[in-house]
Amino acid sequence: MLVPLELAQLSPMLSELSSHDLEVAETLIGVVRFLLIFVAARTLAEVLVRFQLPTILGELLAGVIIGASGLHLLVPPETQAHLSDSFSQLIGGLASIPPDAIPEIYNETFPSLQAVATLGLYALLFLTGLESELDELVAVGGQAFTVAVAGVVLPFAIGTAGLMAIFHVDLIPAVFAGASMTATSIGITASVFGELGYLKTREGQIVIGAAVLDDILGIVILAVVVSVAAGGTFSMAPILKLVVAAIVFVVAAIGLSRTAAPAFDWLIDKLKAPGEVLVASFVILTLSCFAATAIGLEAALGAFAAGLILSGSKHNHAIQQAVLPIVTLFATIFFVLVGAGMDLSVINPLDPASRSALVVAGFLLVIAILGKIAAGWAFVSKQPTNRLVVGLGMMPRGEVGLIFLGLGTSAGLLSPSLEAAILVMVIGTTFLAPVLLRLVLGGNTPDGGDKVDDSVAADPVGLV
């Protein structure tokens, strides 16, 4: 996963170093980062699981502790936080290069770690699609749609109007902040529901379906806002094209689960080389992500769709067993990086400059929570459904919120205080959702919950 740095592209300081020294430093940085991630994540996961809290919370906390808000040992370049001097001195001493050169090497090699984390996210979403009860997902399609629409409209409308009326924020920044509250982190939601044994329940399927639709609607809104803010002309044609593409893509995935899965099974039965199930599954995953990206959708949606396509395979259990170790390793990296990217210094109440941001943040956090919880009551159902669980499942913004925040920052749409407020909203919903779901659901797996084979049911998403 480590890519040797090109000497011609480096700064004068690094270009004076030998390629061997650079390679040693790059390798040491990569090894130490992985060591920090896994030791911190598993230590906190072991602590939290003894308090019957989701292990994903431990992974997020591990990222906060070793990341931009804590020890500065795992610092994503986009946070603008400084790498720990002790880290630089350690690597510099071992690699026999100046410690001042370490931060640049660190930043140049960080994309390789993010690529591994992205693989973990896609594998998790792929596994979520595999574990989805397709008939149930289709059966709750109407409920998922109404939950998704309510979960987008309520926080978007109330948040935007409140920022303009109460805090006198300009139209474009207010609309963007409102749009940043629309999405739901399907990765975090799927992980929590999987741990609690609710992924295959009616509530779990409604939330998963609504989370997919939320991301689509949120991306459409943000694309419009960024385009308008950049001086582009507003046109309905591209927006309608994107919406239609998303609908066709999901419907096609459901249809392929009936037709493509048997062909996949036939191919697997013909292959004899070891690892055929995993390799063939990841070919489908890659093709689905490529197709989603090619038509302007998120690759994450393609990963989930790939799982749906293979959910009808007779090799479903074998695929889950093959994918679980990848999820266990790489999804951990993803969630730790989410925590590491959260800079809590922007909400220091002792800093006078942070107080105005805290007030706005409190407003956004309340609207973000209540808007999603209210969405749990936005559908009609003749069957008993825990609507509070549905609402809480829609709450976490997680990596999706951070992506939207990064988009607004790079486009120059947000003031520092509004950036901080959105960050607090993302952090608050991400950490509160797993805790509140655990409190509401308790530790008992429901009737009709996740009832796959024991080896998988004990750890549905491979994160315990």
Protein Blocks (a to p, Z undefined) as FASTA:
>chain_A
ZZcddfklpcfklmmpcfklmmmmmmmmmmmmmmmmmmmmmmmmmmmmmnopafklmmmm
mmmmmmmmlnomaccfklopacdfklmmmmmmmnopafklmmmmmmmmmmmmmmmmmmmm
mmmmmmmmmmpcfklmmmmmmmmmmmmmmmmmmmmmmmmmmmmmmnopafklmmmmmmmm
mpccfklmmmmmmmnopmmmmklmmmmmmmmmmmmmmmmmmmmmmmmmnopacdfklmmm
mmmmmmmmmmmmmmmmmmmmmmmmmmmmmpmbghklmmmmmmmmmmmmmmmmmnopafkl
mmmmmmmmmmmpcklmmmmmmmmmmmmmmmmmmmmmmmmmpcfklmcfklmklmmmmmmm
mmmmmmmmmmmmmmmmmcccfbdcdfklmmmmmmpnmlmlmmmmmmmmmnopacfklmmm
mmmmmmmmmmmmmmmmmmmnomadcehiacddfklmmmmnopZZ
